[in-house]
């Protein structure tokens, strides 16, 4: 089992689903490469489960499955900072 799965199970999260609009996702991610879109969806899922994303690139990269900084630069605008 991956470390992320162990962490999520340990936190006893109860989020089994979240609203996802495939049409909006495809339109909003049409310019992304397959790698970028994959990282984007993995981060969306992590955000739904945890409520937020870490403010640390190494942690984000791990959640996204090994995301490069170049990939993050392509999807960073999809995740606005809370103020």
PDB file of N, CA, C and O in Angstrom, chain B, residues numbered from 101:
ATOM      1  N   UNK B 101       0.860  -1.179   0.000  1.00  0.00           N
ATOM      2  CA  UNK B 101       0.000   0.000   0.000  1.00  0.00           C
ATOM      3  C   UNK B 101       0.896   1.228   0.000  1.00  0.00           C
ATOM      4  O   UNK B 101       1.915   1.263   0.690  1.00  0.00           O
ATOM      5  N   UNK B 102       0.518   2.222  -0.766  1.00  0.00           N
ATOM      6  CA  UNK B 102       1.319   3.440  -0.822  1.00  0.00           C
ATOM      7  C   UNK B 102       1.180   4.233   0.476  1.00  0.00           C
ATOM      8  O   UNK B 102       0.201   4.100   1.209  1.00  0.00           O
ATOM      9  N   UNK B 103       2.161   5.036   0.727  1.00  0.00           N
ATOM     10  CA  UNK B 103       2.180   5.826   1.953  1.00  0.00           C
ATOM     11  C   UNK B 103       0.975   6.757   2.039  1.00  0.00           C
ATOM     12  O   UNK B 103       0.410   6.946   3.117  1.00  0.00           O
ATOM     13  N   UNK B 104       0.579   7.340   0.901  1.00  0.00           N
ATOM     14  CA  UNK B 104      -0.578   8.241   0.891  1.00  0.00           C
ATOM     15  C   UNK B 104      -1.816   7.492   1.365  1.00  0.00           C
ATOM     16  O   UNK B 104      -2.575   8.008   2.185  1.00  0.00           O
ATOM     17  N   UNK B 105      -2.027   6.278   0.855  1.00  0.00           N
ATOM     18  CA  UNK B 105      -3.183   5.491   1.270  1.00  0.00           C
ATOM     19  C   UNK B 105      -3.180   5.227   2.760  1.00  0.00           C
ATOM     20  O   UNK B 105      -4.232   5.264   3.399  1.00  0.00           O
ATOM     21  N   UNK B 106      -2.015   4.963   3.321  1.00  0.00           N
ATOM     22  CA  UNK B 106      -1.906   4.720   4.753  1.00  0.00           C
ATOM     23  C   UNK B 106      -2.241   5.987   5.533  1.00  0.00           C
ATOM     24  O   UNK B 106      -2.936   5.937   6.547  1.00  0.00           O
ATOM     25  N   UNK B 107      -1.744   7.115   5.053  1.00  0.00           N
ATOM     26  CA  UNK B 107      -2.009   8.381   5.724  1.00  0.00           C
ATOM     27  C   UNK B 107      -3.496   8.692   5.698  1.00  0.00           C
ATOM     28  O   UNK B 107      -4.069   9.078   6.716  1.00  0.00           O
ATOM     29  N   UNK B 108      -4.121   8.527   4.545  1.00  0.00           N
ATOM     30  CA  UNK B 108      -5.539   8.843   4.426  1.00  0.00           C
ATOM     31  C   UNK B 108      -6.380   7.917   5.292  1.00  0.00           C
ATOM     32  O   UNK B 108      -7.344   8.365   5.911  1.00  0.00           O
ATOM     33  N   UNK B 109      -6.039   6.645   5.346  1.00  0.00           N
ATOM     34  CA  UNK B 109      -6.780   5.701   6.164  1.00  0.00           C
ATOM     35  C   UNK B 109      -6.618   6.053   7.644  1.00  0.00           C
ATOM     36  O   UNK B 109      -7.584   5.984   8.405  1.00  0.00           O
ATOM     37  N   UNK B 110      -5.424   6.425   8.051  1.00  0.00           N
ATOM     38  CA  UNK B 110      -5.143   6.766   9.439  1.00  0.00           C
ATOM     39  C   UNK B 110      -5.982   7.970   9.875  1.00  0.00           C
ATOM     40  O   UNK B 110      -6.408   8.046  11.027  1.00  0.00           O
ATOM     41  N   UNK B 111      -6.217   8.902   8.959  1.00  0.00           N
ATOM     42  CA  UNK B 111      -6.997  10.089   9.307  1.00  0.00           C
ATOM     43  C   UNK B 111      -8.502   9.801   9.319  1.00  0.00           C
ATOM     44  O   UNK B 111      -9.291  10.658   9.718  1.00  0.00           O
ATOM     45  N   UNK B 112      -8.899   8.616   8.889  1.00  0.00           N
ATOM     46  CA  UNK B 112     -10.305   8.198   8.871  1.00  0.00           C
ATOM     47  C   UNK B 112     -11.189   9.208   8.141  1.00  0.00           C
ATOM     48  O   UNK B 112     -12.199   9.671   8.669  1.00  0.00           O
ATOM     49  N   UNK B 113     -10.794   9.529   6.947  1.00  0.00           N
ATOM     50  CA  UNK B 113     -11.563  10.476   6.158  1.00  0.00           C
ATOM     51  C   UNK B 113     -12.855   9.837   5.680  1.00  0.00           C
ATOM     52  O   UNK B 113     -12.897   8.641   5.389  1.00  0.00           O
ATOM     53  N   UNK B 114     -13.892  10.627   5.601  1.00  0.00           N
ATOM     54  CA  UNK B 114     -15.192  10.097   5.213  1.00  0.00           C
ATOM     55  C   UNK B 114     -15.643  10.592   3.848  1.00  0.00           C
ATOM     56  O   UNK B 114     -16.771  10.311   3.442  1.00  0.00           O
ATOM     57  N   UNK B 115     -14.814  11.307   3.141  1.00  0.00           N
ATOM     58  CA  UNK B 115     -15.179  11.819   1.821  1.00  0.00           C
ATOM     59  C   UNK B 115     -15.042  10.683   0.810  1.00  0.00           C
ATOM     60  O   UNK B 115     -13.934  10.250   0.492  1.00  0.00           O
ATOM     61  N   UNK B 116     -16.167  10.213   0.317  1.00  0.00           N
ATOM     62  CA  UNK B 116     -16.153   9.149  -0.679  1.00  0.00           C
ATOM     63  C   UNK B 116     -16.345   9.687  -2.088  1.00  0.00           C
ATOM     64  O   UNK B 116     -16.114   8.972  -3.063  1.00  0.00           O
ATOM     65  N   UNK B 117     -16.760  10.922  -2.202  1.00  0.00           N
ATOM     66  CA  UNK B 117     -17.006  11.509  -3.511  1.00  0.00           C
ATOM     67  C   UNK B 117     -16.953  13.035  -3.385  1.00  0.00           C
ATOM     68  O   UNK B 117     -17.000  13.588  -2.287  1.00  0.00           O
ATOM     69  N   UNK B 118     -16.855  13.687  -4.527  1.00  0.00           N
ATOM     70  CA  UNK B 118     -16.987  15.132  -4.580  1.00  0.00           C
ATOM     71  C   UNK B 118     -17.577  15.484  -5.935  1.00  0.00           C
ATOM     72  O   UNK B 118     -17.468  14.716  -6.891  1.00  0.00           O
ATOM     73  N   UNK B 119     -18.202  16.651  -6.006  1.00  0.00           N
ATOM     74  CA  UNK B 119     -18.805  17.061  -7.271  1.00  0.00           C
ATOM     75  C   UNK B 119     -17.714  17.192  -8.321  1.00  0.00           C
ATOM     76  O   UNK B 119     -16.714  17.882  -8.119  1.00  0.00           O
ATOM     77  N   UNK B 120     -17.917  16.534  -9.418  1.00  0.00           N
ATOM     78  CA  UNK B 120     -16.957  16.581 -10.512  1.00  0.00           C
ATOM     79  C   UNK B 120     -17.740  16.714 -11.804  1.00  0.00           C
ATOM     80  O   UNK B 120     -18.625  15.909 -12.095  1.00  0.00           O
ATOM     81  N   UNK B 121     -17.413  17.719 -12.560  1.00  0.00           N
ATOM     82  CA  UNK B 121     -18.099  17.976 -13.817  1.00  0.00           C
ATOM     83  C   UNK B 121     -17.138  17.647 -14.960  1.00  0.00           C
ATOM     84  O   UNK B 121     -16.272  18.458 -15.290  1.00  0.00           O
ATOM     85  N   UNK B 122     -17.281  16.474 -15.564  1.00  0.00           N
ATOM     86  CA  UNK B 122     -16.322  16.047 -16.589  1.00  0.00           C
ATOM     87  C   UNK B 122     -16.193  17.032 -17.745  1.00  0.00           C
ATOM     88  O   UNK B 122     -15.091  17.252 -18.247  1.00  0.00           O
ATOM     89  N   UNK B 123     -17.293  17.620 -18.170  1.00  0.00           N
ATOM     90  CA  UNK B 123     -17.231  18.581 -19.271  1.00  0.00           C
ATOM     91  C   UNK B 123     -16.389  19.791 -18.917  1.00  0.00           C
ATOM     92  O   UNK B 123     -15.563  20.240 -19.712  1.00  0.00           O
ATOM     93  N   UNK B 124     -16.600  20.315 -17.725  1.00  0.00           N
ATOM     94  CA  UNK B 124     -15.815  21.469 -17.272  1.00  0.00           C
ATOM     95  C   UNK B 124     -14.340  21.108 -17.121  1.00  0.00           C
ATOM     96  O   UNK B 124     -13.456  21.895 -17.459  1.00  0.00           O
ATOM     97  N   UNK B 125     -14.090  19.897 -16.606  1.00  0.00           N
ATOM     98  CA  UNK B 125     -12.704  19.464 -16.459  1.00  0.00           C
ATOM     99  C   UNK B 125     -12.029  19.376 -17.825  1.00  0.00           C
ATOM    100  O   UNK B 125     -10.919  19.876 -18.006  1.00  0.00           O
ATOM    101  N   UNK B 126     -12.694  18.745 -18.774  1.00  0.00           N
ATOM    102  CA  UNK B 126     -12.092  18.587 -20.110  1.00  0.00           C
ATOM    103  C   UNK B 126     -11.854  19.930 -20.784  1.00  0.00           C
ATOM    104  O   UNK B 126     -10.825  20.127 -21.430  1.00  0.00           O
ATOM    105  N   UNK B 127     -12.786  20.843 -20.641  1.00  0.00           N
ATOM    106  CA  UNK B 127     -12.600  22.177 -21.230  1.00  0.00           C
ATOM    107  C   UNK B 127     -11.456  22.908 -20.534  1.00  0.00           C
ATOM    108  O   UNK B 127     -10.588  23.479 -21.193  1.00  0.00           O
ATOM    109  N   UNK B 128     -11.455  22.889 -19.202  1.00  0.00           N
ATOM    110  CA  UNK B 128     -10.433  23.593 -18.438  1.00  0.00           C
ATOM    111  C   UNK B 128      -9.046  22.980 -18.540  1.00  0.00           C
ATOM    112  O   UNK B 128      -8.047  23.659 -18.304  1.00  0.00           O
ATOM    113  N   UNK B 129      -8.979  21.702 -18.888  1.00  0.00           N
ATOM    114  CA  UNK B 129      -7.693  21.009 -18.972  1.00  0.00           C
ATOM    115  C   UNK B 129      -7.302  20.679 -20.406  1.00  0.00           C
ATOM    116  O   UNK B 129      -6.343  19.940 -20.631  1.00  0.00           O
ATOM    117  N   UNK B 130      -8.024  21.213 -21.369  1.00  0.00           N
ATOM    118  CA  UNK B 130      -7.765  20.878 -22.778  1.00  0.00           C
ATOM    119  C   UNK B 130      -6.350  21.233 -23.215  1.00  0.00           C
ATOM    120  O   UNK B 130      -5.778  20.558 -24.071  1.00  0.00           O
ATOM    121  N   UNK B 131      -5.788  22.275 -22.641  1.00  0.00           N
ATOM    122  CA  UNK B 131      -4.439  22.717 -23.025  1.00  0.00           C
ATOM    123  C   UNK B 131      -3.335  21.967 -22.288  1.00  0.00           C
ATOM    124  O   UNK B 131      -2.156  22.146 -22.594  1.00  0.00           O
ATOM    125  N   UNK B 132      -3.704  21.130 -21.320  1.00  0.00           N
ATOM    126  CA  UNK B 132      -2.717  20.421 -20.513  1.00  0.00           C
ATOM    127  C   UNK B 132      -2.266  19.130 -21.180  1.00  0.00           C
ATOM    128  O   UNK B 132      -3.034  18.490 -21.899  1.00  0.00           O
ATOM    129  N   UNK B 133      -1.028  18.756 -20.939  1.00  0.00           N
ATOM    130  CA  UNK B 133      -0.541  17.455 -21.400  1.00  0.00           C
ATOM    131  C   UNK B 133      -1.179  16.373 -20.534  1.00  0.00           C
ATOM    132  O   UNK B 133      -1.802  16.678 -19.517  1.00  0.00           O
ATOM    133  N   UNK B 134      -1.028  15.130 -20.926  1.00  0.00           N
ATOM    134  CA  UNK B 134      -1.559  14.021 -20.121  1.00  0.00           C
ATOM    135  C   UNK B 134      -0.943  14.019 -18.728  1.00  0.00           C
ATOM    136  O   UNK B 134      -1.645  13.783 -17.744  1.00  0.00           O
ATOM    137  N   UNK B 135       0.350  14.278 -18.631  1.00  0.00           N
ATOM    138  CA  UNK B 135       1.017  14.331 -17.331  1.00  0.00           C
ATOM    139  C   UNK B 135       0.437  15.450 -16.473  1.00  0.00           C
ATOM    140  O   UNK B 135       0.150  15.250 -15.292  1.00  0.00           O
ATOM    141  N   UNK B 136       0.268  16.616 -17.065  1.00  0.00           N
ATOM    142  CA  UNK B 136      -0.257  17.761 -16.323  1.00  0.00           C
ATOM    143  C   UNK B 136      -1.689  17.495 -15.858  1.00  0.00           C
ATOM    144  O   UNK B 136      -2.039  17.791 -14.715  1.00  0.00           O
ATOM    145  N   UNK B 137      -2.509  16.939 -16.741  1.00  0.00           N
ATOM    146  CA  UNK B 137      -3.896  16.632 -16.378  1.00  0.00           C
ATOM    147  C   UNK B 137      -3.950  15.576 -15.278  1.00  0.00           C
ATOM    148  O   UNK B 137      -4.795  15.656 -14.387  1.00  0.00           O
ATOM    149  N   UNK B 138      -3.064  14.595 -15.331  1.00  0.00           N
ATOM    150  CA  UNK B 138      -3.013  13.569 -14.293  1.00  0.00           C
ATOM    151  C   UNK B 138      -2.643  14.145 -12.942  1.00  0.00           C
ATOM    152  O   UNK B 138      -3.250  13.800 -11.929  1.00  0.00           O
ATOM    153  N   UNK B 139      -1.653  15.017 -12.921  1.00  0.00           N
ATOM    154  CA  UNK B 139      -1.263  15.673 -11.668  1.00  0.00           C
ATOM    155  C   UNK B 139      -2.394  16.553 -11.155  1.00  0.00           C
ATOM    156  O   UNK B 139      -2.660  16.597  -9.954  1.00  0.00           O
ATOM    157  N   UNK B 140      -3.049  17.243 -12.060  1.00  0.00           N
ATOM    158  CA  UNK B 140      -4.162  18.118 -11.700  1.00  0.00           C
ATOM    159  C   UNK B 140      -5.274  17.320 -11.024  1.00  0.00           C
ATOM    160  O   UNK B 140      -5.756  17.719  -9.964  1.00  0.00           O
ATOM    161  N   UNK B 141      -5.687  16.206 -11.615  1.00  0.00           N
ATOM    162  CA  UNK B 141      -6.786  15.431 -11.034  1.00  0.00           C
ATOM    163  C   UNK B 141      -6.372  14.795  -9.708  1.00  0.00           C
ATOM    164  O   UNK B 141      -7.188  14.698  -8.791  1.00  0.00           O
ATOM    165  N   UNK B 142      -5.129  14.365  -9.597  1.00  0.00           N
ATOM    166  CA  UNK B 142      -4.667  13.785  -8.332  1.00  0.00           C
ATOM    167  C   UNK B 142      -4.672  14.840  -7.224  1.00  0.00           C
ATOM    168  O   UNK B 142      -5.031  14.544  -6.084  1.00  0.00           O
ATOM    169  N   UNK B 143      -4.276  16.061  -7.556  1.00  0.00           N
ATOM    170  CA  UNK B 143      -4.293  17.127  -6.559  1.00  0.00           C
ATOM    171  C   UNK B 143      -5.718  17.534  -6.205  1.00  0.00           C
ATOM    172  O   UNK B 143      -5.996  17.858  -5.050  1.00  0.00           O
ATOM    173  N   UNK B 144      -6.623  17.524  -7.177  1.00  0.00           N
ATOM    174  CA  UNK B 144      -8.029  17.800  -6.872  1.00  0.00           C
ATOM    175  C   UNK B 144      -8.574  16.770  -5.889  1.00  0.00           C
ATOM    176  O   UNK B 144      -9.277  17.124  -4.943  1.00  0.00           O
ATOM    177  N   UNK B 145      -8.255  15.507  -6.109  1.00  0.00           N
ATOM    178  CA  UNK B 145      -8.714  14.445  -5.210  1.00  0.00           C
ATOM    179  C   UNK B 145      -8.124  14.622  -3.817  1.00  0.00           C
ATOM    180  O   UNK B 145      -8.833  14.482  -2.820  1.00  0.00           O
ATOM    181  N   UNK B 146      -6.842  14.926  -3.740  1.00  0.00           N
ATOM    182  CA  UNK B 146      -6.198  15.144  -2.438  1.00  0.00           C
ATOM    183  C   UNK B 146      -6.817  16.333  -1.720  1.00  0.00           C
ATOM    184  O   UNK B 146      -7.035  16.293  -0.509  1.00  0.00           O
ATOM    185  N   UNK B 147      -7.096  17.385  -2.469  1.00  0.00           N
ATOM    186  CA  UNK B 147      -7.712  18.574  -1.884  1.00  0.00           C
ATOM    187  C   UNK B 147      -9.102  18.247  -1.339  1.00  0.00           C
ATOM    188  O   UNK B 147      -9.476  18.722  -0.267  1.00  0.00           O
ATOM    189  N   UNK B 148      -9.862  17.444  -2.070  1.00  0.00           N
ATOM    190  CA  UNK B 148     -11.198  17.061  -1.613  1.00  0.00           C
ATOM    191  C   UNK B 148     -11.118  16.228  -0.340  1.00  0.00           C
ATOM    192  O   UNK B 148     -11.944  16.391   0.558  1.00  0.00           O
ATOM    193  N   UNK B 149     -10.136  15.340  -0.255  1.00  0.00           N
ATOM    194  CA  UNK B 149      -9.994  14.477   0.915  1.00  0.00           C
ATOM    195  C   UNK B 149      -9.480  15.208   2.142  1.00  0.00           C
ATOM    196  O   UNK B 149      -9.938  14.963   3.259  1.00  0.00           O
ATOM    197  N   UNK B 150      -8.526  16.105   1.931  1.00  0.00           N
ATOM    198  CA  UNK B 150      -7.867  16.756   3.067  1.00  0.00           C
ATOM    199  C   UNK B 150      -8.418  18.143   3.373  1.00  0.00           C
ATOM    200  O   UNK B 150      -8.174  18.676   4.455  1.00  0.00           O
ATOM    201  N   UNK B 151      -9.154  18.732   2.443  1.00  0.00           N
ATOM    202  CA  UNK B 151      -9.698  20.068   2.648  1.00  0.00           C
ATOM    203  C   UNK B 151      -8.807  21.176   2.131  1.00  0.00           C
ATOM    204  O   UNK B 151      -9.272  22.289   1.884  1.00  0.00           O
ATOM    205  N   UNK B 152      -7.527  20.878   1.965  1.00  0.00           N
ATOM    206  CA  UNK B 152      -6.581  21.860   1.436  1.00  0.00           C
ATOM    207  C   UNK B 152      -5.348  21.115   0.942  1.00  0.00           C
ATOM    208  O   UNK B 152      -5.207  19.907   1.133  1.00  0.00           O
ATOM    209  N   UNK B 153      -4.474  21.861   0.309  1.00  0.00           N
ATOM    210  CA  UNK B 153      -3.212  21.289  -0.162  1.00  0.00           C
ATOM    211  C   UNK B 153      -2.056  21.924   0.603  1.00  0.00           C
ATOM    212  O   UNK B 153      -2.158  23.072   1.036  1.00  0.00           O
ATOM    213  N   UNK B 154      -0.968  21.195   0.770  1.00  0.00           N
ATOM    214  CA  UNK B 154       0.180  21.763   1.485  1.00  0.00           C
ATOM    215  C   UNK B 154       0.831  22.894   0.706  1.00  0.00           C
ATOM    216  O   UNK B 154       0.758  22.931  -0.523  1.00  0.00           O
ATOM    217  N   UNK B 155       1.455  23.797   1.406  1.00  0.00           N
ATOM    218  CA  UNK B 155       2.176  24.913   0.787  1.00  0.00           C
ATOM    219  C   UNK B 155       3.664  24.558   0.711  1.00  0.00           C
ATOM    220  O   UNK B 155       4.524  25.327   1.141  1.00  0.00           O
ATOM    221  N   UNK B 156       3.940  23.396   0.165  1.00  0.00           N
ATOM    222  CA  UNK B 156       5.302  22.887   0.072  1.00  0.00           C
ATOM    223  C   UNK B 156       5.391  22.058  -1.208  1.00  0.00           C
ATOM    224  O   UNK B 156       4.678  21.065  -1.352  1.00  0.00           O
ATOM    225  N   UNK B 157       6.259  22.457  -2.135  1.00  0.00           N
ATOM    226  CA  UNK B 157       6.305  21.784  -3.425  1.00  0.00           C
ATOM    227  C   UNK B 157       6.620  20.303  -3.305  1.00  0.00           C
ATOM    228  O   UNK B 157       6.023  19.496  -4.018  1.00  0.00           O
ATOM    229  N   UNK B 158       7.536  19.920  -2.427  1.00  0.00           N
ATOM    230  CA  UNK B 158       7.886  18.498  -2.305  1.00  0.00           C
ATOM    231  C   UNK B 158       6.676  17.660  -1.898  1.00  0.00           C
ATOM    232  O   UNK B 158       6.487  16.555  -2.406  1.00  0.00           O
ATOM    233  N   UNK B 159       5.864  18.177  -0.993  1.00  0.00           N
ATOM    234  CA  UNK B 159       4.655  17.467  -0.573  1.00  0.00           C
ATOM    235  C   UNK B 159       3.633  17.423  -1.697  1.00  0.00           C
ATOM    236  O   UNK B 159       3.001  16.391  -1.926  1.00  0.00           O
ATOM    237  N   UNK B 160       3.468  18.537  -2.399  1.00  0.00           N
ATOM    238  CA  UNK B 160       2.558  18.565  -3.547  1.00  0.00           C
ATOM    239  C   UNK B 160       2.994  17.559  -4.604  1.00  0.00           C
ATOM    240  O   UNK B 160       2.175  16.819  -5.150  1.00  0.00           O
ATOM    241  N   UNK B 161       4.273  17.540  -4.881  1.00  0.00           N
ATOM    242  CA  UNK B 161       4.812  16.622  -5.878  1.00  0.00           C
ATOM    243  C   UNK B 161       4.521  15.178  -5.493  1.00  0.00           C
ATOM    244  O   UNK B 161       4.152  14.366  -6.342  1.00  0.00           O
ATOM    245  N   UNK B 162       4.686  14.863  -4.234  1.00  0.00           N
ATOM    246  CA  UNK B 162       4.404  13.507  -3.764  1.00  0.00           C
ATOM    247  C   UNK B 162       2.925  13.162  -3.948  1.00  0.00           C
ATOM    248  O   UNK B 162       2.596  12.079  -4.432  1.00  0.00           O
ATOM    249  N   UNK B 163       2.036  14.078  -3.564  1.00  0.00           N
ATOM    250  CA  UNK B 163       0.603  13.849  -3.726  1.00  0.00           C
ATOM    251  C   UNK B 163       0.221  13.658  -5.180  1.00  0.00           C
ATOM    252  O   UNK B 163      -0.691  12.896  -5.498  1.00  0.00           O
ATOM    253  N   UNK B 164       0.926  14.355  -6.061  1.00  0.00           N
ATOM    254  CA  UNK B 164       0.614  14.290  -7.492  1.00  0.00           C
ATOM    255  C   UNK B 164       1.306  13.123  -8.187  1.00  0.00           C
ATOM    256  O   UNK B 164       1.135  12.931  -9.391  1.00  0.00           O
ATOM    257  N   UNK B 165       2.070  12.357  -7.455  1.00  0.00           N
ATOM    258  CA  UNK B 165       2.716  11.192  -8.058  1.00  0.00           C
ATOM    259  C   UNK B 165       4.070  11.465  -8.670  1.00  0.00           C
ATOM    260  O   UNK B 165       4.500  10.742  -9.569  1.00  0.00           O
ATOM    261  N   UNK B 166       4.753  12.498  -8.200  1.00  0.00           N
ATOM    262  CA  UNK B 166       6.084  12.812  -8.711  1.00  0.00           C
ATOM    263  C   UNK B 166       6.068  13.931  -9.738  1.00  0.00           C
ATOM    264  O   UNK B 166       6.672  13.808 -10.803  1.00  0.00           O
ATOM    265  N   UNK B 167       5.399  14.990  -9.434  1.00  0.00           N
ATOM    266  CA  UNK B 167       5.229  16.119 -10.345  1.00  0.00           C
ATOM    267  C   UNK B 167       6.503  16.958 -10.439  1.00  0.00           C
ATOM    268  O   UNK B 167       7.172  17.204  -9.436  1.00  0.00           O
ATOM    269  N   UNK B 168       6.825  17.390 -11.653  1.00  0.00           N
ATOM    270  CA  UNK B 168       7.971  18.268 -11.862  1.00  0.00           C
ATOM    271  C   UNK B 168       7.552  19.723 -11.611  1.00  0.00           C
ATOM    272  O   UNK B 168       6.364  20.048 -11.602  1.00  0.00           O
ATOM    273  N   UNK B 169       8.540  20.578 -11.409  1.00  0.00           N
ATOM    274  CA  UNK B 169       8.242  22.004 -11.223  1.00  0.00           C
ATOM    275  C   UNK B 169       7.622  22.590 -12.489  1.00  0.00           C
ATOM    276  O   UNK B 169       6.767  23.472 -12.409  1.00  0.00           O
ATOM    277  N   UNK B 170       8.043  22.113 -13.645  1.00  0.00           N
ATOM    278  CA  UNK B 170       7.477  22.605 -14.911  1.00  0.00           C
ATOM    279  C   UNK B 170       5.989  22.251 -15.004  1.00  0.00           C
ATOM    280  O   UNK B 170       5.185  23.056 -15.474  1.00  0.00           O
ATOM    281  N   UNK B 171       5.634  21.064 -14.563  1.00  0.00           N
ATOM    282  CA  UNK B 171       4.224  20.662 -14.557  1.00  0.00           C
ATOM    283  C   UNK B 171       3.433  21.519 -13.588  1.00  0.00           C
ATOM    284  O   UNK B 171       2.331  21.964 -13.907  1.00  0.00           O
ATOM    285  N   UNK B 172       3.993  21.756 -12.394  1.00  0.00           N
ATOM    286  CA  UNK B 172       3.316  22.593 -11.405  1.00  0.00           C
ATOM    287  C   UNK B 172       3.062  23.985 -11.963  1.00  0.00           C
ATOM    288  O   UNK B 172       1.997  24.557 -11.730  1.00  0.00           O
ATOM    289  N   UNK B 173       4.014  24.532 -12.688  1.00  0.00           N
ATOM    290  CA  UNK B 173       3.840  25.859 -13.276  1.00  0.00           C
ATOM    291  C   UNK B 173       2.662  25.899 -14.259  1.00  0.00           C
ATOM    292  O   UNK B 173       2.043  26.947 -14.438  1.00  0.00           O
ATOM    293  N   UNK B 174       2.357  24.783 -14.885  1.00  0.00           N
ATOM    294  CA  UNK B 174       1.241  24.725 -15.833  1.00  0.00           C
ATOM    295  C   UNK B 174      -0.124  24.620 -15.140  1.00  0.00           C
ATOM    296  O   UNK B 174      -1.139  25.001 -15.723  1.00  0.00           O
ATOM    297  N   UNK B 175      -0.157  24.110 -13.913  1.00  0.00           N
ATOM    298  CA  UNK B 175      -1.453  23.905 -13.248  1.00  0.00           C
ATOM    299  C   UNK B 175      -1.641  24.750 -11.993  1.00  0.00           C
ATOM    300  O   UNK B 175      -2.706  24.703 -11.377  1.00  0.00           O
ATOM    301  N   UNK B 176      -0.643  25.511 -11.607  1.00  0.00           N
ATOM    302  CA  UNK B 176      -0.720  26.285 -10.359  1.00  0.00           C
ATOM    303  C   UNK B 176      -1.928  27.227 -10.338  1.00  0.00           C
ATOM    304  O   UNK B 176      -2.515  27.453  -9.280  1.00  0.00           O
ATOM    305  N   UNK B 177      -2.298  27.770 -11.484  1.00  0.00           N
ATOM    306  CA  UNK B 177      -3.424  28.706 -11.515  1.00  0.00           C
ATOM    307  C   UNK B 177      -4.759  28.020 -11.245  1.00  0.00           C
ATOM    308  O   UNK B 177      -5.758  28.699 -11.009  1.00  0.00           O
ATOM    309  N   UNK B 178      -4.798  26.693 -11.274  1.00  0.00           N
ATOM    310  CA  UNK B 178      -6.011  25.944 -10.973  1.00  0.00           C
ATOM    311  C   UNK B 178      -6.283  25.871  -9.466  1.00  0.00           C
ATOM    312  O   UNK B 178      -7.374  25.493  -9.039  1.00  0.00           O
ATOM    313  N   UNK B 179      -5.274  26.239  -8.673  1.00  0.00           N
ATOM    314  CA  UNK B 179      -5.369  26.139  -7.217  1.00  0.00           C
ATOM    315  C   UNK B 179      -5.075  27.494  -6.568  1.00  0.00           C
ATOM    316  O   UNK B 179      -3.966  27.719  -6.083  1.00  0.00           O
ATOM    317  N   UNK B 180      -6.063  28.396  -6.556  1.00  0.00           N
ATOM    318  CA  UNK B 180      -5.837  29.707  -5.958  1.00  0.00           C
ATOM    319  C   UNK B 180      -5.603  29.587  -4.450  1.00  0.00           C
ATOM    320  O   UNK B 180      -6.158  28.704  -3.796  1.00  0.00           O
ATOM    321  N   UNK B 181      -4.791  30.466  -3.918  1.00  0.00           N
ATOM    322  CA  UNK B 181      -4.490  30.475  -2.491  1.00  0.00           C
ATOM    323  C   UNK B 181      -5.649  31.035  -1.704  1.00  0.00           C
ATOM    324  O   UNK B 181      -6.316  31.973  -2.141  1.00  0.00           O
ATOM    325  N   UNK B 182      -5.892  30.451  -0.527  1.00  0.00           N
ATOM    326  CA  UNK B 182      -6.898  31.010   0.386  1.00  0.00           C
ATOM    327  C   UNK B 182      -6.329  32.270   1.006  1.00  0.00           C
ATOM    328  O   UNK B 182      -5.147  32.336   1.343  1.00  0.00           O
ATOM    329  N   UNK B 183      -7.173  33.255   1.150  1.00  0.00           N
ATOM    330  CA  UNK B 183      -6.724  34.507   1.777  1.00  0.00           C
ATOM    331  C   UNK B 183      -7.488  34.779   3.029  1.00  0.00           C
ATOM    332  O   UNK B 183      -7.249  35.788   3.692  1.00  0.00           O
TER     333      UNK B 183
END
